[in-house]
């Protein structure tokens, strides 16, 4: 059920099967750890990491130091399609960045773009095992500490980047301290394991200060999450609804039925919907489990009744009640924190 990130600024809701503007990946993944090995993580080590308790997904990336516009730069080589799902929500939602990367443009970390004096659309020399000329495509948050830029797999090979120099690890169900020790044991003393999980405090998640007028209908997912929280659960951060919506259905991309029979953009069981379904912002009539204008407000209503505004413990319990899994609570809170950073 893992799909993380946030809607772009204007994700339009429109029947049938509302989707976000831009080809958002439907399986956003929050990286919990990154493990790096100077000589590269071997296939056998990757297989061991994948089998560790709590690990749900891994993504190996190539990497190394090259010269970019005359300065030393730390660069990773990735498959754009695979890496996109692991990046922060705002980055994953930037369609032009991924179109550019797939076409040979550089995807550059925001701070690095300024430091290297790069201008969008201008071509720059990148020197490694070979000398390439690549346009600067976009400045984004890559979400990988110490990395200046990303190139596609073909350029990675041409530049001679180290194969599988690092691996991103998604393990929301794991005790991360224990998992870090286990991963360190797998890659050996010359490797390094870093915890990427943001510290999530409910008080740090933004609460939308909006007034929902009578008859007002949200026109995109961002305002739908904000208005639903404000109207149906004052004090609940809209980022929690955004995270649940993305994880459950990719904001309406996968509306079920699930193997358990859940339906709609917020994946309600029909029996649960019978209790909590509300005619939110949708057309007058019976609440529609498939309509996000009803489903998102209903989720806010259910979370509120379960204590989502009663501090950290209450929020965690309410999310757990939504889906009875500790890993799910962790994923929702981590993704909510990413939404908060992207849409401050």
Residue pairs with C-beta under 8 A, 6 or more apart in sequence:
1 247
1 248
1 323
1 328
2 27
2 28
2 29
2 30
2 56
2 57
2 170
2 172
2 247
2 331
3 26
3 27
3 28
3 29
3 246
3 247
3 248
3 249
3 250
4 28
4 29
4 30
4 89
4 243
4 246
4 247
4 331
4 334
4 335
4 338
5 24
5 28
5 87
5 88
5 89
5 90
5 92
5 93
5 246
5 335
5 338
5 339
5 342
6 89
6 90
6 93
6 222
6 239
6 242
6 246
6 338
6 339
6 342
6 343
7 20
7 24
7 89
7 93
7 220
7 221
7 222
7 225
7 242
7 251
8 20
8 21
8 22
8 24
8 90
8 93
8 94
8 222
9 222
10 21
10 220
10 222
11 19
11 20
11 21
11 22
11 220
11 221
11 222
11 251
12 18
12 20
12 21
12 219
12 220
13 218
13 219
13 220
13 221
13 224
13 252
13 292
13 293
15 291
17 252
17 253
17 255
18 221
18 251
18 252
18 265
18 292
19 251
19 252
19 253
20 93
20 221
20 251
21 220
22 93
22 94
22 95
23 95
23 98
24 92
24 93
24 250
24 251
24 253
25 81
25 84
25 85
25 92
26 250
26 253
26 254
27 85
27 250
28 85
28 86
28 89
28 92
28 246
28 335
29 57
29 59
29 85
29 86
29 170
30 170
30 172
30 197
30 331
30 334
30 335
30 338
31 59
31 86
31 143
31 144
31 168
31 169
31 170
31 196
32 169
32 170
32 171
32 172
32 174
32 176
32 179
32 195
32 196
32 197
32 334
33 168
33 169
33 171
33 176
33 179
33 180
33 183
33 193
33 194
33 195
33 196
34 144
34 145
34 166
34 167
34 168
34 169
34 193
34 194
34 196
35 41
35 49
35 166
35 167
35 169
35 183
35 184
35 186
35 187
35 191
35 192
35 193
35 194
36 63
36 165
36 166
36 167
36 191
36 192
36 193
36 194
37 45
37 165
37 166
37 187
37 188
37 190
37 191
37 192
38 162
38 165
38 190
38 191
39 162
39 190
40 162
40 163
40 164
40 165
41 49
41 60
41 164
41 165
41 166
41 167
41 187
41 191
42 164
43 164
45 186
45 187
46 58
46 60
46 164
46 167
48 186
49 55
49 58
49 167
49 169
49 183
49 186
50 58
52 171
52 174
52 179
52 182
52 183
52 186
53 174
53 179
54 171
54 172
54 173
54 174
54 175
54 179
54 327
55 169
55 170
55 171
55 174
55 179
56 170
56 171
56 172
56 173
56 327
57 169
57 170
58 167
58 168
58 169
58 170
59 82
59 83
59 86
59 167
59 168
60 164
60 166
60 167
60 168
61 76
61 77
61 78
61 83
61 144
61 164
61 165
61 166
61 167
61 168
62 76
62 77
62 78
62 153
62 156
62 161
62 162
62 163
62 164
62 165
63 74
63 75
63 76
63 77
63 147
63 161
63 162
63 165
63 166
64 74
64 75
64 128
64 159
64 160
64 161
64 162
64 165
65 72
65 73
65 74
65 75
66 72
66 73
66 75
66 126
66 127
66 128
66 159
66 161
67 73
67 125
67 126
67 127
67 128
68 75
68 106
68 116
68 124
68 125
68 126
68 148
68 149
69 116
69 117
69 118
69 124
69 125
70 125
71 115
71 116
73 112
73 116
73 148
73 149
74 146
74 147
74 148
74 149
75 126
75 128
75 147
75 148
75 149
75 150
75 151
75 159
75 161
76 142
76 144
76 147
76 149
76 150
76 151
76 156
76 161
76 165
76 166
77 150
77 151
77 152
77 153
77 155
77 156
77 157
77 159
77 161
78 150
78 151
78 152
78 153
78 156
79 152
79 153
80 98
80 101
80 102
80 152
81 102
83 150
84 91
84 92
84 98
85 92
86 143
86 168
86 170
87 140
87 141
87 142
87 143
88 141
88 143
88 338
88 341
88 342
89 246
89 335
89 338
89 339
89 342
90 140
90 141
90 342
90 343
91 97
91 140
91 141
91 142
91 143
94 138
94 140
96 137
96 138
97 107
97 137
97 138
97 140
100 107
100 135
100 137
100 138
101 107
101 137
101 138
101 150
101 151
101 152
102 152
103 137
104 134
104 135
104 152
104 154
104 155
105 134
105 135
105 136
105 137
105 138
106 118
106 124
106 126
106 134
106 135
106 136
106 137
106 149
106 150
106 151
107 137
107 138
107 140
107 142
107 149
107 150
107 151
108 116
108 118
108 136
108 137
108 138
108 139
108 140
108 148
108 149
108 150
109 139
109 140
109 141
109 142
109 147
109 148
109 149
110 139
110 140
110 141
112 118
112 148
112 149
113 136
113 139
116 148
118 124
118 136
118 139
119 136
120 136
120 137
120 138
120 139
121 135
121 136
122 135
122 136
123 133
123 134
123 135
123 136
124 133
124 134
124 135
124 136
125 131
125 132
125 133
126 132
126 133
126 134
126 151
126 155
126 159
128 158
128 159
128 160
128 161
129 158
129 159
129 160
130 158
130 159
130 160
132 155
132 158
132 159
134 151
134 155
141 342
142 149
142 150
143 196
144 166
144 168
145 194
145 196
151 159
151 161
169 179
169 183
171 179
172 327
172 328
172 330
172 331
172 334
173 325
173 326
173 327
173 330
176 195
176 197
180 193
180 195
183 193
184 191
184 193
187 193
197 334
198 334
198 337
198 338
198 341
200 333
200 334
200 336
200 337
201 312
202 237
202 311
202 312
202 315
204 337
204 340
205 237
205 239
205 240
205 336
205 337
205 340
206 237
206 238
206 239
206 340
206 343
206 344
207 229
207 235
207 236
207 237
207 238
208 226
208 227
208 229
208 230
208 238
209 230
210 226
210 227
210 230
211 230
212 227
212 230
212 231
216 227
216 281
217 281
217 293
218 224
218 226
218 227
218 228
218 281
218 293
221 242
221 245
221 251
221 292
222 242
222 343
224 281
224 292
224 293
224 296
225 238
225 239
225 241
225 242
225 245
225 296
226 238
227 281
228 238
228 241
228 280
228 281
228 296
228 297
228 299
228 300
229 236
229 237
229 238
229 240
229 241
229 300
230 238
231 280
231 297
231 300
232 278
232 280
232 297
232 298
232 300
232 301
232 304
233 300
233 301
233 303
233 304
233 308
233 309
234 309
235 309
236 300
236 303
236 304
236 308
236 309
237 336
237 340
239 335
239 336
239 337
239 339
239 340
239 343
240 303
240 308
240 315
240 319
240 332
240 333
240 336
241 296
241 299
241 300
241 303
242 335
242 336
242 339
243 331
243 332
243 333
243 335
243 336
243 339
244 266
244 299
244 319
244 322
244 332
245 251
245 252
245 265
245 266
245 292
245 296
245 299
246 335
247 328
247 331
247 332
247 335
248 262
248 265
248 266
248 267
249 255
249 256
249 264
249 265
249 266
249 267
251 265
251 292
252 265
252 292
255 263
255 264
255 265
255 267
255 290
256 262
256 263
256 264
256 267
257 263
258 267
260 269
261 269
261 270
262 268
262 269
263 269
263 270
263 273
263 289
263 290
264 273
264 289
264 290
264 291
264 292
264 295
265 290
265 292
265 295
265 296
266 292
266 295
266 296
266 298
266 299
268 276
268 277
268 289
268 295
268 298
268 299
270 289
272 302
273 287
273 289
273 298
276 298
276 299
276 301
276 302
276 305
277 287
277 289
277 294
277 298
278 287
278 294
278 297
278 298
278 301
279 285
279 286
279 287
279 294
280 287
280 293
280 294
280 295
280 296
280 297
280 298
281 293
281 294
281 297
282 288
282 291
282 293
282 294
287 294
287 298
288 294
288 295
289 295
299 322
302 321
302 322
303 318
303 319
303 322
304 318
306 314
306 317
306 318
306 321
306 322
307 314
307 315
307 317
307 318
308 314
308 315
308 318
308 319
309 315
315 333
316 329
316 333
319 328
319 329
319 332
319 333
320 326
320 328
320 329
322 328
